[in-house]
Amino acid sequence: ALSQLTLLFVLRVLSCDSPLVLLLHLMHLGPLFRCFEVFCIYCQSGHVEEPYVSITKKRQMPKNGFSEEIEKEVGQAEGKLFTHRSAFSRASVIQAFLGSAPQLTLQLYISVVQQDVTVGRSLFMTLSLLSIVYGALRCNILAIKIKYDEYEVKVKPLAYVCIFLWRSFEIATRVVVLVLFTSVLKTWVVADVFVNFLSFFLYPWILFWCSGSPFPENIEKALSRVGTTIVLCFLTLLYAGINMFCWSAVQLKINSPDLISKSQNWYRLLVYYMLRFIENAFLLLMWYLHKTDIYMYVCAPLLILQLLIGYCTAILFMLVFYQFFHPCKKLFSTSVSEGFRAWFKCVFCACRHQRSCQLAGKTDQRSSEDRDETPSSSKKQYESPRRKPHRNLSPSA
């Protein structure tokens, strides 16, 4: 249903006079109709000459400090294909995180509790995991294309492979941690999910209220103020659902016309992964302390170590992607390696300053002790001559 609503919104079906298409979407036949429409447009695009074209300007990636601007003619058929592709990309993200992610978590929980994994269930869990990974991959590509809209972005195959491995390790370890914690503490997992979901849901709205910006009115002309509020709530709901399982890569900014923040915030990325790693470690610790008899034949310390290493592996592939395979890495003000060098330099300087302060404190303490000892020693030297000489009173022989 959410995928159908996304197609209706992106393709502007509600504002068009097409009751048959609207009925097909309500009958959950919208994707099939859209695939058939895309196929017809693609087949007719090379045979019919289009009277009107639009010109788009894109800048190439800078080479040797210079960037060229390229003009490209886009016909109506190509524009329609681009709109359909964008709609299906957003629908795949919604299907992944609001459909496949809860389904994968539930199926894995049932398998753990029953201690049995059937062939059909393992197949469905694999398909759900691939769907979530694909949705996360689409989030990364959409974030890159939105942030660098004025540039011609070309993603290399190795970049896709790196993103796939990054998202696979991240999502798989997150789902396993949630399932293990749920199997022993069913009540507390509700509190954990509620806090995570509510914090990510309210975060964009808090930033919007703190900015003091007016309410956005230019999202869709056919929508009223109430409809715009519903759309924004749905976007923040999707944003919270994505961040429950992995880094969204797209930062909502309600006071922006594009609703997306185009700045690369490394600090937010660092804080997210640090807090998520601490949360996963805490949930695993709680599972280890409260594990039941169904984990009798499971080596708990080894499993915890494997899950934490898997999450660290996801972070490693993320750093490799941003350092070597990001299509717009030439536009970064600082790279990952430079950030690490700056961080290590700060840590080294802080440790060096602390050590110097400790040495200075020890030196001051020794000097104060020497000052305290000096008057007492001089007093002893002053009193020693005033002592009466010892006389030998024994009779001489």
N, C-alpha and C positions, 0 to 999 in steps of 0.2 A: 504494500500500500504506500509506503514512504517513497519507494522508487517511482511509482506512478505519479505521485504528487510532484516529485522533482522534475519528471519529464513534462508535466503540465505547466509547471512554473517556468522552466528554462525555455521551452518551445512556445510559450505564450498561447496555449490552447484556449484558455478562458477568455482572452480578449479577442479571439477570432470567431468567425461565424462558421463553426464546424461541429455541429452536434454529433455527427457520426463518429468523429475522432474522439470526442469527449466520452461518448458511450463505450468505445473500445477500451479506453483507459480505465473507466470504471469497472469494466469486465475483466481487468487484468490482461488484456490483449494489446495494450499499448506498445510494449517493446517489439512484439512481432510485427505490428503495423509499421512501426518506425523503421525496422530493418528492411521491410519490403519497400518502403518509401525511399530509403537511402540507396537501395539496389537500383531502383528505377531512375533516380537522379544521376547515379554514377554511369549507368548505361547510356543515358541521353546527353551527358555533358559534352562528349566529343563530336556529336553529330549536328547539334543545333548551335548556330552562331548567336551569341547573346548580344542584344543591343546596348545594354548598360553594364558597365564594369566600374568597380571602385578601385582606387589606388591607395595602397598601404605603403608606409615607409618604415623600414626596419634598419637598424644599425648593426653592422657586423662586430664581432668581438675584436677589441683593439689589438693591433699587431705593431710592435715597436712604438707604442704610445699613440698610434693613430687609429681612428675608427671611421670606416666608410659607411655612407648611408645609401641604401638600395631601395628603389621603388619597384613595386610589384603590383600587377593588375590582378584583381580578384573578381571573378564573375559571380553571378547569382547562384549558380549551381555549387561552386566551391564554397561560397559563404554558407549555403544551406548544409552542406556536408560538415563544415566546421562547427556549426551550431548543433547538429546531431551528435557529433563526436564529443563535444563539450557536455551535452546533456547525459550521454551514456557514461562518461567518466565520472560525473557527479553522482549518478545513480549507482554506479559500482561501489563508490565510497560509502554511500548510505547503506547499501545492501551488506557490505563487508562488516561494518562496525555496529550497526543496529540490528543485524540479522544473523550473520555468520558467527560473530564473536560470542554472543550469548549462547548460540546453539553449540559451538565447540566447547565452551565451558561446561554446559549441562551434560553433553555426551561424555566428556572426560570424567566428570564427577560420578556419573552413573557407572562407568567402567571401573573406577577406583573403589566405589562402595561395593559393587557386586563381585569385584575381583575377577572379572571376565571381560574380554574384548572380542566381540564377534567380527567376522569379516565385513559384514555390512556396516557395522558401526565404525570400524577403523577406516573404511573407505569414505564414509560421510565426514569423519573428523579430518581426514587428509584434505578433502575438497573444501571444507570450511576453513582450514588453515591456509590453503592456497588462495582462497577468496579474500581472507583478511590481509594476507601479504600483498596481494595485487591491489587492494584498496589503499593500503599504506603507500605502495609504490606510486599509485596515481596521485596521492596527496603530495608526495615529493615533487613529482613532475608539474602538477598544478601550481605549487608554491613557487617553483623556479620560473614558470612562464608568467605568473602574475607579477612577481617581484621585478622581473627583467622583461617587461612587456615591450619596451622600445628596442630590444635587441633580438636578433635572429638566433634562437637557441637551438642547438643541435646536441642531443644526448647520445653519447657513444654506447655501444653494446656493453663494454666493460663497466660503465656507470650503472646500467640496469642490473648487471650481475652483482655488483657491490651493494646496491640498494636492496636487492632481493635477499642477500645473505644477512645484511644488517637487520632488516625487518623480520626475517624468519627467526633468528636467534632471539630478538627482543620480544616478539609476540609469543613465541612458544614458551619461553621461560616465564613470562608474566602469567600466562594462562595456567601453567603447571603450579606456580606458587599460589595463585588464588584457589585452585582446586584443592591443593593439600591443606591450606588453611581452613577452607570451608568444610572439609571432611572431619575436622576435629573440633572446630569452634564455629558452629553454624550461626549462632546469634551475633557474635562479634563481627562476622564478615559483612553483615548488613550495615553495621556502623561504619566499617572501613569503606565500603562501596558508596555509602551515602555521603560521607565526608569528601571523598575524592570527587564524586560526581557534582556535588553542590559547589565545591570550591572552583572547579573548572567552569561550571555553568555561570556562576556569579562574577567571575574575574573580569570578563569583557565588559559587563554592565557597570562594575565598580569603576573601571578605568574611564568609561563613558561619562558616568555621573561626576567623577572628579575633574574631568576636562572642562565641564561646563558648556559643552557644545549643544547646539539645538538638535531636536529630534530629526533624524534623516528622513527626507521626503522623496528622494530621487531614486529609490530602489526600483520601483515599477510604477508607471503612470496609472495603470488600471487598478492599483491597490489603494484602499483607503488607509487611514491612520491605524485602524484596528488590524487590517490585513498586513500592513507593514510590521506592526508589533508581533503578530503571529509568525511571520517569516523570520524575523530576527530571533525570536525565542526558539524557533526550530533550528536555526543555524547554530545558536549557542548550545542547544541540546546535542546536535551532531558533534560539535567541538568538544564537549565534555565526554561524549561516548568514545571519541577517538583517543583522547588523552588518558582515558582509563586503561588502555592497553598499550599504547605506544605514543611517541612524540608526534604531534600532529603536523609539524613542519609549516603549517599555515596559522598565523596569529590573527585572530579576529580584532578588528578595530572599527567599532560601530560608528564613530564620528568621522570615518573616512568614506568618501564616495564609493570606493571599491570594496569597502568592508574588510579589507585585508591590509595588514601592515607590511609595507614593502622594505622595511629596514631589517638588516641581518643582526639580530640580537643574540650574540654569543653568550652573554651573561645569563639570559633566560634559559637557553639550552643547557648550560652547565648546571644551573640550579635544579632544573627538572631531573636530569639524570642522577645527580647526587642524591636528591630526595627520594627518587624512585628506587635507587639501589639500597638506601637505608631502609626504606619501607619493605622491600623484598626480603632483606636480611632479617628484619624484625619478625615478619610473618613466618619465615622459615624457623626462626628460633622458637616462636610460640607453637608451631607445629611439632617441633622436636620435643618440647616439654610436655605436650598434651597428646602425643600420638597414641593410638589405640592398638589393639591386637591385629588389626588387618595389615599393619606394617611390620609384622613380626619377622618376616624374611627379607626385609629391605634394610640395607645398610644406610641408616639415616645420615651420618656425617658425610659419607661419600656422595649421597644424593644432594645434600645441601651444597657441598663443594662444587659439584657438577653444574648446578643451577646458577650459582654465583659466577662461575667461570663462563658459562654460556651468556650471561648478561654482559659480562666484561668483553666477551668476544663481539657481541653486537655493537658495543661502544667503540671497539677497535675498528670494525668495518665502517662505522659512521665517520670516524676520524680519517680513515683512508679515503673515503669518498670525497669528503670536503677538501682534503689535501691534494689529491691527484686526479679525480675523475669528475669533479663538479664542472658543468659546462660553462659556468660564469666565474670561475675562480680568479680570472685576471681582473675582475672588478672588485674583488675583496680588498678592503683597506689593510687587513692583517690576515695572514694565513694561520692554519692550525699550528704549524711548526713554530712560527714566530710567537704565537700566543703561549705555547709551551715554554719557549725560551724565556719569554718575559716573566711567566709564572715561576719558573725555576730560579730566575735571577732575583725575584722578589723574596722567594723563600730563603735563598742563600744569603741575601743581604739581611733579612730579618734574623736568621740564625747567627750570622756573624755579629750583628749589633747586640744580640742578647748575650753572646759569649763575651764580647768586649765589656758589656755592662757588668757581667759577673766577675770578670777579672779585675775591673776597676773597683768593684765592691770589696773583693778580697784584699786588694792593695790598700784601700782606705782602712779596712779593718785591721790589717797588720800594722799600718802606720799609727793608728790610734792605740793599739796595744803597746807599741814601742814607746809612745809618749807616756802611757801610764806606767811603764816599767822604768823609765829614765829618772823621775824624781825620787823613787824609792832607792834606786842604786846610788844616786848622788848623796842621799841622806845617809846611807850606810857608810859611804866613803868619808863623809864629814864627821860622823860620830866615832869612827874607828881610831883616830889619833888621840881623842880625849880619854880613851880608856886607860886606867892605871896599869902600869907595867907589872907583870907578875914577878913577885920576889920569891926567891928560893930561901925559905927560912930554915932549911935543914942545916945543922951544924957542919961546918967544913971538916974535912978529915984531917 
